[in-house]
Amino acid sequence: MGMDELKSDGTADPRIIGDRLTQVSQELPPHTKLVVVTKYVPASTIRLVYDLGVRDFGESRVQVAQQKRQELADLPDINWHLIGSLQTNKAKSAIATFEWIHSLDRLPLAQELDRLLLSSTMSPQILLQIKPAPDPDKSGWTVEQLYQDLPQLLQCHNLKIVGLMTILPLGLDHAQSLELFSQVADLRQQLQSDLPELKHLSMGMSADYRAAIAAGATMVRIGTRLFS
């Protein structure tokens, strides 16, 4: 969080964050949900943003989210979204912590989640992470890999797969981002005959959310735009 978002006592300034939240919200069409990314801010700031009307918050680490969830246990209508990479050994904890898992990025993890959900009362909404362009820093399925794994994914009957998620490489311009987001949107449409609940597109962050909206994103994940 930058100095301009802090009051003189070091706490977050709700006026500045509120103004930025209003600006972003006004750009979103009715079908696009804002997930506020709070991985770098404390629970006290999440509470502030909650009081401004937000109910969907994105975290990248299971253990950090567990702690924040405990601190905010008096706010039961928060939806917690896992947006970071999920290690297989944290899968059980993730199921218990998050209402949404955006980052299912490989078949073995899908199979482990499916096994755990068989005996769980939890049922998180799950998105498949797609990598539409080569990027050594990003995980996820390429289109070719996803189609190769699709028959086995369809055997994971306990997974509630409701959409696709993507994170684009850094440094793209608007046109390049729009092209790649549109490819992911087209892929969702192609997959819906096999996955009829595939309704969501989690696409776009602070630097490229406008291109994601233009491509049909149903969720954008924004933190830096609000807090930095």
N, C-alpha and C positions, 0 to 999 in steps of 0.2 A: 504494500500500500504506500503510495507516495505521500509526501509531507502535506500536499494541498488537500488531502482527504482527512487530515487530522486536526482536531481542535487543539487549543493551547494546552489542554491537560493530557494530550496524547491519545484520546479516544476518537473513533471515527465520527466524521461530521455528517449527520443525517441529511442536511440540506444539499450538500454536494452530491452525495450518493443518490439521493432522491431525484435530483435534477437529471443526473445521467440515466437513471433507471427510467424516468419518464421519456427521455429522448429516445432510448432504445425501444421501449415498449410501443411508442407511436409509429415506429417503422415496421412493426410486426403485423402481418395480416392475421385475421381472426383464427386461422387454422394453425398458426405457428406458436408453439409454447416456448417461453423463455426459461432455460435452466441456468440459474446463476451459479457460476463456478466459484467455489469458496475454499479451494484447497490451500490458499495462502492467507486466509483471514480467520480470526478467532471466532468462537461461538458467539461472543458478544456482538460482533458485526453481523453474523447471520441473524441474530435476534432483531437487530435494527432493520435489516432488509425484509425479514418476515413481517415486521410491523408496517412496512410499506406495501404489503400485499402479496409478496412472492411466497410460493409454497414449494417450489422445486429447486433443489440445491445439488450441485455436482461436486463430488470428491474423488480423488484419484487413488487414495490409499485406504484400505479396509480399516486398519487400526486407528487411524486418525478420525475417520468417520464414526467409528464406534464411540470414541471419546466425546466427540461433538454431539452425537445423538443422545448420549447420557446427560450431557450438560443442558440439552434442550428438550428433555423428556416431557416437560410441561406443555410442549407445542406438538400435539399428537398428529396434526394433519400435514406435517412436513412430508414431502416425498423426497427420499434420498436416492441420488443417481450415481452409480459407479461409472466414472468416465475414464479411469486409468487402467493400465494393464493389470490383469488378474492372475496371480500365481495360483497354480493348481492347489497348493497346500492351504490357500486362504479361501477356497471355494465355499466351504461350509460356513465360514464366518460371513462371507459376502451375501449368501442367501438369507442369513438372519438379519443383516444390516440394511440392505438396499431394497427399495421397491422397484428400481430399474437397474439393469446391468447393460450398459451400452457397449461393452468391450469384450464380448465373446469373439475370440479371434483365431481359434484353432479347434480342430476336431477332438483331440484328447481332452481338452477342457470342457467341450460340450458334453462329451460322454461322462465325465466326472460329475458335472452339474446334474445331468440326467439321473445318474445313480443316486446322488444325494437327495434330489427332489422326490424320489420315489417314497422316501420315508419322512418327508418334511411337510409341515403344515403351511410353509411359506410358498409363495408362487410369484417370484419377481418377473416383471416384464423384461424380455431379453431381446437385444439387438445384435446382429452379426456385424462385426467390424470388417469393412471392405477397404482394400488398398487399390484404388483405380490407377495409380501411377507408381512406377518404381521409386522406392524410398527406403534406404537401409535403416532409417531411424524410426520407421513406423511398422507396427505389426498389423496383422489382418490377412484376409483371404484376397488373392487376386481373383478375377472373374473365373479364370480357368480352374484355379484350385477349388473354388467354391463349387463349381459344377461337378468336379471330381468327387468331392466329399458329400455332395447333396444327398445321395441315397442313404449314406450312413447317418447324416443329420436328421433325415426324415424318420429314422428309427428311434430317435431320442424323444419319445412320446411325452415325457414329463416337462420338456422345455416349452415355455410359452414364448415362442419367437414371434415378435410383433413388428420388427423393422430392421433397417440397416443403419449403420453408423459409419462415418468416415472422417479421417483427419488428413488434410492435404499436405503435400510438401511445402516447405517455407519458400517464400520469394516469388510466388505466382502473382500475375496481375489479375484484374477482374475477369477478363475474357477467358483466361486459362482456368481460373477457378470455376467459372460458370460451366465450362465444357466438362470438367471432371465431375462436378456435382451432378450435372445432367446425365452423365453416364451412370452414376449410382442410382439416380431416379429411374432411369430406363431399366436398370437391372432389377430393381424392386418390382416393376410392372411385369417383367418377364418371369419372375419367380412366384408371382401370386397364384398361379394355377397349382403349384405344389405347396405353397405356404399362404393360404387364403387370409390369415390374420396379419400378413406383412403390410401394415398400414403406415408405419412411421419411417421418417427419414431424419436421423439426428446428424445434421450437417451444419457447419459454419461455426466459427469462433469470432473473437473480437476483430480480427483482421479481415475476415472474408465472409461475415454473416450476410452481407447484402447480396453477394453472389449466390449464397445458399438459399436465401429466400426466393430469389428469382428462379431457382431450379426446383422449387417446391418443397423446401425443408418443412417438416412439421415440428422440429425442435432445433433451437440454436443454443449453443453452450458459451456463455459470455461471462468473463471475469475481469480481464485486464481493462476492458472498455469502461467498467464501472469503478474499479478500485485503484487504478494506476495513474 
